[in-house]
Amino acid sequence: MSKRVILVCICVLSLATGLAWAGEAAKSTSAAAPKAAPAMDMAAMQAEMMKCVVCKNMGPHMASIGPVMTMDVAKLNDGVAMMRGVSDPAKAAEFHTMCAEMHKAGETAMTMTDEQAASSLCMFCQDIRSAMKAGARMSVGSTKTGAVMVMTSSDPTVQVKLADLATKCEMMKNSM
């Protein structure tokens, strides 16, 4: 499996996690929320991201692209498809740059021992890594304002892992 495919997988996982956090921050900006709440939510989100070697590359970009990040998930008969991007085309270059930074970190994550991964990756990044290590196949492609990742497997055990990833992604998407 190519390093690029593995890295895109890690990137998508991290982006999905970021989308959930961004959604919570956006909800805090309602009229009833205090003016200081969005900054605190963003700071808490970035602090959590900094604990993961992959996600920490997204943290510095969240103030800019977090509010315009998009995500859609499709459960497949043998896996999952994740489509993510930005709704503001002016942010596409930053989004793609962020993905490249995360790809580099994702390469490192795939070479970690299980013990290193447990202490250096968030749970979502660990789940993607686990599916890939178990034999999931990944296909990726960039779009003008985002990217698509498809993870599949003919192994029923790996398909369960992929279905769980899809469910987690849907929950994150719905929290936005």
N, C-alpha and C positions, 0 to 999 in steps of 0.2 A: 504494500500500500504506500502511496507516495506521501512524502512529508507534508505537502500542501493540503492533501485531503484531510489528514489528521489535524492539521492546524485549523482548517476551516471548521471542522467539527467542534473543536475546543472554542473557537470564536463564536459560533452560533450558540453554543451552550451558555457562554458568558453573556452574550447579548440578551438572551432570553432572561437570564437572571437580572440583568440591568434594566430590562423593560419592566419587570415587576416592581423594582425599586423606584423607577422613574414614575410609574403609575401611581404609587403611593404618594410620592412627592407632589405630583400634579393634583391629587385629591385634596391635599392640604391647602391648596391655594383658593379654596372656596371662600365666599364672603364671610362665613362664620369663623374661619380660621384666623388666628392672630397673624400679623404681618411677619413675625419672626419665625413662624413654623416652617415655611418652605426651606429656609436656609438651614435650619436644624435637621430637617429630613434629608436634605442633600448631604450635609456633613456626615450624618449617620450612615447613609448609603455608601458614601465614598470610603468611610472607615471600614466598613464590611468588605468592600471590594479590595482594599489594600491587603487583606489577609490572604488572598488567592493570587498565586503567581500569574495566572492568566487574566483574571478580572481586574487586577491592579492597573492594567494597561487601558482599561475602559474608564476607570474612575475620573481621571482628569478631563475627560471629554463629556461627562454626563451633564454638566451645567449647560453646555452648548447643544448637544444633540439628544440628550435624554428626553426632553419634551416632544421631540419630533420623531422619535424612533417608532417603528411599526413592526408588527409581528403577526404572522398567521401560521397555523399548524394544521396539518392534515394527517390523520391516521391512515396508514396504508395497510393492505392485506398482509404485507410482510415487513412493515417498518413504519417510518415516519418521514414526513417532509416538513421542513421549517423554512419559511420565507420571512426574511427580516430586511429592514432598510430604514430609510428616513422619508418622511412626507415632504420635507423641504429640500428641493433639488440643490439649493445653495449649500446644504450641509453634506452632500454626497461625498465630496472629496475628503472631508474630515472623517466621515464614516468609514470610507475605504482605507484611509491611513490608519485609523484605529484598528481596523481588522488586520492590517499587515503587522502592527505591533503585537496583537494578540496571537497571530499565527506563529511568530517567532517564539513567544512564550509557550504556546501549545506544543511546539516541537520538543521543548524541554520537558513538558508534562508527560509526554508519551514515553520518555526514556526513564522516568522516575520509577523507583521501586514502589510497591504498594504502600509501604510505610511512609515513604516520602510524599506520595500523593495524598495520603490521609492527613498529613500535617500541613501540606502546602497548597491544596486545592479546596475550593468550596464544594459543597455536596453535589451541586449540579455538574460542575466540571469533573468531579470524580465519577459521576454516573456516565457521562459521555466516554470518558477514558475507559471505564469498565466495559462498556458495550463494544468499543473498538478492540480492546484486548481480547474480548470473547469471540471476536470474528465478524463483527458487523462490517458491512461494506458501505462505503460512503461515495456519493456523487455530489459534486458541487458546481455552482456556476454563479457568476456575478451578473447583476443587472445594472441598469443605469443609476439607480438610487439604492441598491441593496445587494442581496445575495440569496441564493436558494441552496439548501442542503437537504439531501435525501439519504437516509440511513436505512439499509435493508439487510435482511439475512434469510437464508433458507432454513436455518436452525431454529426450531420452535423455542428453545431456551433463550436464545438471543432475541427472538421476536418479542418475548415477554419483557425483556429489558427495554427494548425500543418502544413498546406500547406504554411502559411506565414513563419513559422520557416524554412521549407525546402528551400523556396526561398531565405531567408536571408543567410542560410548556403551555398547555391550555389553561391551567390554573393561573399561571403567571400572566398570560394574555388577558384573562378575565379580570385580574386584579388591577389592570390599567385603567 
